[in-house]
Amino acid sequence: MRIKKDDVVEVITGNDKGKRGKVLRVIPKENKVIVENINMRKKHQRPTPSLREGGIIEREEPIYISKVMVVCPSCDRPTRVGIRKLEDERKARFCKKCGELIDKV
Protein backbone atom coordinates (compact mmCIF):
# COMPACT_ATOMS: atom_id res chain seq x y z
CA MET A 1 0.00 0.00 0.00
CA ARG A 2 1.33 3.41 -0.90
CA ILE A 3 -0.77 5.32 1.63
CA LYS A 4 0.29 5.16 5.26
CA LYS A 5 -1.05 6.38 8.59
CA ASP A 6 -0.48 10.13 9.22
CA ASP A 7 -0.22 10.95 5.48
CA VAL A 8 -2.13 14.00 4.29
CA VAL A 9 -4.51 12.98 1.49
CA GLU A 10 -6.98 14.77 -0.77
CA VAL A 11 -10.30 13.25 -1.84
CA ILE A 12 -10.63 13.14 -5.64
CA THR A 13 -14.22 11.86 -6.05
CA GLY A 14 -17.51 11.85 -4.18
CA ASN A 15 -19.27 14.26 -1.82
CA ASP A 16 -16.05 15.33 -0.09
CA LYS A 17 -14.14 16.03 -3.33
CA GLY A 18 -11.32 18.53 -2.82
CA LYS A 19 -11.16 18.15 0.97
CA ARG A 20 -7.90 17.26 2.68
CA GLY A 21 -7.31 15.33 5.86
CA LYS A 22 -4.88 13.17 7.79
CA VAL A 23 -5.11 9.38 7.51
CA LEU A 24 -6.14 7.96 10.89
CA ARG A 25 -6.17 4.28 9.95
CA VAL A 26 -5.44 2.05 6.96
CA ILE A 27 -7.49 -1.11 6.39
CA PRO A 28 -5.51 -3.17 3.84
CA LYS A 29 -7.92 -6.14 3.73
CA GLU A 30 -10.74 -3.90 2.48
CA ASN A 31 -8.53 -1.42 0.52
CA LYS A 32 -9.93 1.42 2.62
CA VAL A 33 -8.66 4.27 4.78
CA ILE A 34 -10.23 6.36 7.51
CA VAL A 35 -9.48 10.06 7.03
CA GLU A 36 -9.96 12.79 9.63
CA ASN A 37 -13.25 14.72 9.08
CA ILE A 38 -13.95 13.00 5.73
CA ASN A 39 -16.96 10.76 4.97
CA MET A 40 -18.71 11.72 8.23
CA ARG A 41 -21.79 9.65 9.08
CA LYS A 42 -24.33 9.86 11.90
CA LYS A 43 -24.70 6.85 14.18
CA HIS A 44 -27.53 6.38 16.66
CA GLN A 45 -25.80 5.22 19.84
CA ARG A 46 -27.59 3.62 22.77
CA PRO A 47 -26.28 4.44 26.30
CA THR A 48 -23.83 1.79 27.56
CA PRO A 49 -21.81 1.46 30.77
CA SER A 50 -18.71 2.89 29.06
CA LEU A 51 -20.64 5.63 27.22
CA ARG A 52 -22.96 7.39 29.67
CA GLU A 53 -25.02 9.37 27.19
CA GLY A 54 -26.59 7.96 24.09
CA GLY A 55 -27.69 10.03 21.14
CA ILE A 56 -26.61 10.74 17.61
CA ILE A 57 -22.82 10.57 17.17
CA GLU A 58 -20.94 11.75 14.08
CA ARG A 59 -17.92 9.67 13.13
CA GLU A 60 -15.63 8.99 10.17
CA GLU A 61 -16.42 6.02 7.97
CA PRO A 62 -13.89 4.20 5.77
CA ILE A 63 -13.36 5.42 2.18
CA TYR A 64 -11.82 3.47 -0.69
CA ILE A 65 -8.12 4.10 -1.28
CA SER A 66 -8.79 4.70 -4.99
CA LYS A 67 -10.77 7.83 -4.04
CA VAL A 68 -7.85 9.58 -2.31
CA MET A 69 -4.42 10.82 -3.41
CA VAL A 70 -1.39 11.58 -1.26
CA VAL A 71 -0.53 15.29 -1.01
CA CYS A 72 3.18 15.92 -1.59
CA PRO A 73 4.70 17.89 1.32
CA SER A 74 7.10 19.82 -0.93
CA CYS A 75 4.90 20.81 -3.91
CA ASP A 76 1.58 20.74 -1.93
CA ARG A 77 -0.37 19.03 -4.74
CA PRO A 78 -2.14 15.64 -4.88
CA THR A 79 0.17 13.21 -6.63
CA ARG A 80 0.76 9.62 -7.53
CA VAL A 81 3.38 7.86 -5.43
CA GLY A 82 6.37 5.91 -6.70
CA ILE A 83 8.86 3.77 -4.81
CA ARG A 84 12.59 4.36 -5.17
CA LYS A 85 15.58 2.48 -3.72
CA LEU A 86 18.00 4.66 -1.79
CA GLU A 87 21.81 4.30 -1.66
CA ASP A 88 21.60 2.28 1.56
CA GLU A 89 19.20 -0.24 -0.10
CA ARG A 90 16.11 1.05 1.75
CA LYS A 91 12.90 1.81 -0.13
CA ALA A 92 11.29 5.24 0.05
CA ARG A 93 8.18 6.80 -1.48
CA PHE A 94 8.54 9.76 -3.82
CA CYS A 95 6.29 12.28 -5.57
CA LYS A 96 5.77 11.55 -9.28
CA LYS A 97 5.25 15.28 -10.04
CA CYS A 98 8.27 16.91 -8.43
CA GLY A 99 10.48 13.88 -7.69
CA GLU A 100 10.99 14.74 -4.00
CA LEU A 101 10.87 12.09 -1.29
CA ILE A 102 7.62 11.84 0.67
CA ASP A 103 9.07 9.70 3.48
CA LYS A 104 11.31 11.42 5.99
CA VAL A 105 14.65 9.64 5.80
C-alpha positions in Angstrom: 0.0 0.0 0.0 1.3 3.4 -0.9 -0.8 5.3 1.6 0.3 5.2 5.3 -1.0 6.4 8.6 -0.5 10.1 9.2 -0.2 10.9 5.5 -2.1 14.0 4.3 -4.5 13.0 1.5 -7.0 14.8 -0.8 -10.3 13.2 -1.8 -10.6 13.1 -5.6 -14.2 11.9 -6.0 -17.5 11.9 -4.2 -19.3 14.3 -1.8 -16.0 15.3 -0.1 -14.1 16.0 -3.3 -11.3 18.5 -2.8 -11.2 18.1 1.0 -7.9 17.3 2.7 -7.3 15.3 5.9 -4.9 13.2 7.8 -5.1 9.4 7.5 -6.1 8.0 10.9 -6.2 4.3 10.0 -5.4 2.1 7.0 -7.5 -1.1 6.4 -5.5 -3.2 3.8 -7.9 -6.1 3.7 -10.7 -3.9 2.5 -8.5 -1.4 0.5 -9.9 1.4 2.6 -8.7 4.3 4.8 -10.2 6.4 7.5 -9.5 10.1 7.0 -10.0 12.8 9.6 -13.2 14.7 9.1 -13.9 13.0 5.7 -17.0 10.8 5.0 -18.7 11.7 8.2 -21.8 9.6 9.1 -24.3 9.9 11.9 -24.7 6.8 14.2 -27.5 6.4 16.7 -25.8 5.2 19.8 -27.6 3.6 22.8 -26.3 4.4 26.3 -23.8 1.8 27.6 -21.8 1.5 30.8 -18.7 2.9 29.1 -20.6 5.6 27.2 -23.0 7.4 29.7 -25.0 9.4 27.2 -26.6 8.0 24.1 -27.7 10.0 21.1 -26.6 10.7 17.6 -22.8 10.6 17.2 -20.9 11.7 14.1 -17.9 9.7 13.1 -15.6 9.0 10.2 -16.4 6.0 8.0 -13.9 4.2 5.8 -13.4 5.4 2.2 -11.8 3.5 -0.7 -8.1 4.1 -1.3 -8.8 4.7 -5.0 -10.8 7.8 -4.0 -7.9 9.6 -2.3 -4.4 10.8 -3.4 -1.4 11.6 -1.3 -0.5 15.3 -1.0 3.2 15.9 -1.6 4.7 17.9 1.3 7.1 19.8 -0.9 4.9 20.8 -3.9 1.6 20.7 -1.9 -0.4 19.0 -4.7 -2.1 15.6 -4.9 0.2 13.2 -6.6 0.8 9.6 -7.5 3.4 7.9 -5.4 6.4 5.9 -6.7 8.9 3.8 -4.8 12.6 4.4 -5.2 15.6 2.5 -3.7 18.0 4.7 -1.8 21.8 4.3 -1.7 21.6 2.3 1.6 19.2 -0.2 -0.1 16.1 1.1 1.7 12.9 1.8 -0.1 11.3 5.2 0.0 8.2 6.8 -1.5 8.5 9.8 -3.8 6.3 12.3 -5.6 5.8 11.6 -9.3 5.2 15.3 -10.0 8.3 16.9 -8.4 10.5 13.9 -7.7 11.0 14.7 -4.0 10.9 12.1 -1.3 7.6 11.8 0.7 9.1 9.7 3.5 11.3 11.4 6.0 14.7 9.6 5.8 
